[in-house]
């Protein structure tokens, strides 16, 4: 079963994703960038879903900076989810391993991404 890391500080979104995808993925969640980087240091994930902003320590940019450093050892498919398209576009422009096809606008795009991931793992 493929491993998926979901970094999100809103528990409603986290619980929904876990309920919808638990039969398809081995899911690990993190509340902020600090926790996510710790998890990425310890193990690899086939898929990573990042919310852009967190109440906790750091941001998606911190995680993406870390992933950029280890990208030769990391083949994770990365998706961004956010309610702020401007911030997402700005962030995507900073990293050559991301593009707008990897971004899903909350809330509608978030639900679409979950359905896409279900199909990929069926």
Residue, then its C-alpha position, 0 to 999 in steps of 0.5 A: x500500500x502506498x504511503x501518503x503524508x497529509x500536512x494540514x492543521x484543520x482537523x475536519x479536512x484531515x478526518x475526511x481524507x483519512x475516512x475516504x482514503x484509508x482503504x487505498x493508502x497508508x496515511x500519515x498526518x502532520x499538523x505543521x511543517x516541523x512535524x512533516x519534516x521530521x516524518x520526511x526525515x524518517x521515512x519516504x512517501x509516494x504522495x504528499x499533500x500540503x496545505x499552504x498555511x498552518x497554525x503551527x510551526x512553519x509553512x509549506x515553503x519550509x517543507x518544499x525547501x526541505x524536499x528540494x534539498x533531498x529531491x535526488x532521493x525523493x520521488x514523491x508526487x506532491x500536491x498543494x491544497x489551499x483556499x488562496x490561489x494567489x499564494x499557491x501560484x506564488x509558491x509553485x513559481x519557486x519550485x521546478x518540481x511543481x506546476x499548477x496541475x498539482x494545485x487544488x483550490x479548497x474546498x471543491x478542488x480538495x474533494x476532486x483530489x481525493x477522488x483522483x487519488x482513489x482512482x489512481x490507487x484502485 
